[in-house]
Amino acid sequence: MVHEGSAVIANPYTIYKLFDRRSLRRYVRKIDENTCVYCGNKGESTDYIVPPSDGGIRSPKNMCCVCMSCKKSTT
């Protein structure tokens, strides 16, 4: 998580997560300027590039902003 940018090391015994789920999604939408990475329309949601169920991690580097149409078509 530290390598992916979603946590920081405070000391040798403590690691802090930088985002909860809601703030992580807001941050990803902000990075992608609320624009769907698939079609270029307004993005209202986020999606994982590699889903956690397939070994992906919850970090900004593994997420992108998507519109609801594209999100429905990728599932």
C-alpha positions as semicolon CSV with decimal commas, in nm:
position;residue;x (nm);y (nm);z (nm)
1;M;0,000;0,000;0,000
2;V;0,290;0,236;0,070
3;H;0,441;0,170;-0,273
4;E;0,106;0,235;-0,442
5;G;0,053;0,568;-0,265
6;S;-0,239;0,477;-0,043
7;A;-0,046;0,460;0,289
8;V;0,256;0,613;0,461
9;I;0,502;0,478;0,715
10;A;0,494;0,683;1,035
11;N;0,761;0,478;1,213
12;P;0,892;0,119;1,190
13;Y;0,583;-0,008;1,372
14;T;0,303;0,210;1,230
15;I;0,156;0,248;0,882
16;Y;-0,129;0,493;0,821
17;K;-0,384;0,457;0,543
18;L;-0,430;0,788;0,361
19;F;-0,781;0,726;0,233
20;D;-1,107;0,573;0,343
21;R;-1,330;0,439;0,064
22;R;-1,525;0,760;0,010
23;S;-1,224;0,992;0,007
24;L;-1,034;0,752;-0,221
25;R;-1,315;0,764;-0,477
26;R;-1,333;1,144;-0,455
27;Y;-0,956;1,167;-0,502
28;V;-0,961;0,941;-0,810
29;R;-1,243;1,143;-0,969
30;K;-1,046;1,461;-0,900
31;I;-0,729;1,319;-1,059
32;D;-0,921;1,215;-1,371
33;E;-1,102;1,554;-1,373
34;N;-1,444;1,381;-1,346
35;T;-1,397;1,250;-1,700
36;C;-1,463;0,888;-1,796
37;V;-1,137;0,728;-1,907
38;Y;-1,323;0,503;-2,154
39;C;-1,552;0,742;-2,344
40;G;-1,464;1,096;-2,228
41;N;-1,810;1,178;-2,089
42;K;-1,867;1,304;-1,736
43;G;-1,755;1,040;-1,487
44;E;-1,982;0,982;-1,188
45;S;-1,818;0,674;-1,042
46;T;-1,488;0,488;-1,010
47;D;-1,376;0,145;-1,119
48;Y;-1,077;-0,077;-1,050
49;I;-0,829;-0,148;-1,328
50;V;-0,745;-0,481;-1,160
51;P;-1,028;-0,574;-0,920
52;P;-0,932;-0,664;-0,562
53;S;-1,087;-1,007;-0,620
54;D;-0,822;-1,064;-0,889
55;G;-0,532;-0,943;-0,675
56;G;-0,555;-0,567;-0,732
57;I;-0,518;-0,328;-0,441
58;R;-0,728;-0,032;-0,332
59;S;-0,508;0,258;-0,439
60;P;-0,534;0,559;-0,671
61;K;-0,296;0,391;-0,917
62;N;-0,536;0,098;-0,958
63;M;-0,855;0,304;-1,001
64;C;-1,005;0,525;-1,269
65;C;-1,305;0,753;-1,316
66;V;-1,590;0,611;-1,525
67;C;-1,941;0,709;-1,630
68;M;-2,232;0,485;-1,534
69;S;-2,281;0,360;-1,893
70;C;-1,922;0,238;-1,919
71;K;-1,929;0,093;-1,569
72;K;-2,236;-0,114;-1,658
73;S;-2,079;-0,233;-1,982
74;T;-1,753;-0,346;-1,813
75;T;-1,926;-0,567;-1,555
